[in-house]
């Protein structure tokens, strides 16, 4: 429930922040990737889990030369919460929070100086 609320809030904020400009085009996209994994470690133990990555993106073209793009990312194992801290490489489990992260975002400006 918290995840869908965060996604909807981010979508409303991102679209409403662009509302004051005259938009030529707005594209909303995303994907949900669900992957099942099973590992057999020399018959000593079996490990299986299902992972899910959800991404939501919004691209807006203000003019022919100016556009903006933002993509949000959520990654989790089914049944537990897990997230790596990319800067330090540390892995955390069971933090209890549902973290939606900014995967990428940029503003593209073409032909700024003629």
Residue pairs with C-beta under 8 A, 6 or more apart in sequence:
2 98
3 54
3 74
3 98
3 100
6 98
6 100
7 56
7 72
7 100
10 56
10 72
10 100
11 28
11 56
11 58
14 58
14 70
15 26
15 58
18 26
18 60
18 62
18 68
21 62
22 62
23 60
23 61
23 62
24 61
24 62
24 63
24 64
25 59
25 60
25 61
26 58
26 59
26 60
26 61
27 57
27 58
27 59
27 60
28 56
28 57
28 58
29 56
29 57
29 58
29 59
30 54
30 55
30 56
30 57
31 54
31 55
32 52
32 53
32 54
33 52
33 53
33 54
34 50
34 51
34 52
35 50
35 51
35 52
36 48
36 49
36 50
37 47
37 48
37 49
37 50
37 51
38 46
38 47
38 48
39 46
39 47
39 48
40 46
41 47
49 77
49 78
49 79
50 77
50 78
50 79
51 75
51 76
51 77
51 78
52 75
52 76
52 77
52 78
53 73
53 74
53 75
54 73
54 74
54 75
55 71
55 72
55 73
55 74
55 103
56 71
56 72
57 69
57 70
57 71
57 72
58 69
58 70
58 71
59 67
59 68
59 69
60 67
60 68
60 69
61 67
62 68
64 110
65 109
65 110
65 111
65 112
66 107
66 108
66 109
66 110
67 107
67 108
68 105
68 106
68 107
68 108
69 104
69 105
69 106
69 107
69 108
70 102
70 104
70 105
71 102
71 103
71 104
71 105
72 100
72 101
72 102
72 103
73 100
73 101
73 102
73 103
74 98
74 99
74 100
74 101
75 82
75 83
76 82
76 83
76 98
80 93
80 94
81 93
81 94
81 95
81 96
81 97
81 98
82 91
82 92
82 93
82 94
83 91
83 92
83 95
83 99
84 90
84 91
84 92
85 91
85 92
